């Protein structure tokens, strides 16, 4: 019996299992965010946006597209990443994962890979939906995709950590609801930080999400609240912080093994 | 019943002398699972396993017997990688379960005690998932064989949640067998299972063993161990108190009981019968004598002769042999342990 150095079959088994689950719940996975995004456009784009002047040379409707995509991307990446690993813990099927010849890296690759794939598809679907409402021109397509992928992977990884940390469904939802969504709103999903009064502007700059949204918006329109390098650096820093936590989890067996 | 001399059980000289040649040859082969000084203390301070040493022979059915909370599941879960040991060394097929976990785990299949399944998945999907997870390429023909063998073939497209409890347990077994393991751990395979399925399960375990799979099962049903096992380990309060060939164990620790139904009831055992340590039962209507089957002189003929001499008549007599259950209860209580 040959023992592979990399358990590709194992990674594929988890990845396709997770993707199949998403396909089974395609309505929750894709249709709900699309409907929500459309409603955002009707409210912010058509109703409010028509009364607003341009922001940084871009119509308000188009300006909010990157923020809207990221808002969904954050919540869905965290949800997918956390649910994928929390469910087997909750149901008890985690025993199989723990007793299988898969390395921590392979486990993370499969679960986070699947969660990120779903988010990337979702981001593109929202972009497609948005283009039905406003005309969108992406100035830096490569960087747009790069930010989309990096953000999806990072927040899926963050979700994975939450899925291991959570002891119940309430804990699973508390971080996305209490931390991520408010930070996203404060982080300029629907406005430029410059539009805030000075005090709130100072507060907003302490919000890490500002850097993520700003970078992503730059890839669309070439304008940003903060320098792109800082945006990229902040995203990568968050990604590596999550990696360190995940490796600690597997080294100690935190909430996975007794 | 008489107390059992544990020193006798552990008597290596007699043990070796009683073994068949084939068994000695099997012993010479390296163990398929080797457990050395394995200990586990949980974070709560509970000492689940005291240092344990155990070798599992290739191709045997080994039953780990013990009351609830004795440490059976902890032991299995450590070997399978689900629980982290506090100390000790384990190899499976010669592979260290920590350093060479891939090689070790590919050999091992585990059927846990709890029925934990992905309820919305089909039987085929969940079993295929397990095979892939354990690093095996798809093999529809092998999968078909496993599912047919477990009478699951007709249900392969059914959602697991629609299956009965017994069928779900079969699915768990199919998952454990999906990657063609050579060592199979069955944790309480027949807990909460009806009689028919239990028989099926036993037959399946034998078929697997005949196919070369080594089987380690835990049970607190003594008849299960008696029926199935080649060797038995008794674990109590985290301590492996005995490992023995089943037949030898039954022979060595088995006692027989002779019950005499008296023609006339008596109020006390006559002094002339003191040497047999008889007990009076059933309101003075029965005399009971416990004896060792393996003793050179069981004492039965002389007892009957003495009764005749004393003119004590009896209208019926019966002998019963102690079961593994009696042996087990005696062993566990001897160690001062009650079920936790």
Interface residues (C-beta under 8 A of the other chain):
Chain A: X1 X3 X4 X7 X9 X10 X12 X13 X14 X17 X20 X24 X91 X92 X93 X95 X96 X97 X98 X99 X100 X101 X102 X103 X253 X257 X258
Chain B: X42 X43 X80 X81 X82 X83 X84 X100 X101 X102 X103 X104 X105 X106 X107 X108 X110 X112 X114 X116 X117 X118 X119 X120 X125 X128 X129 X130 X131 X132 X133 X134 X135 X136 X137 X175
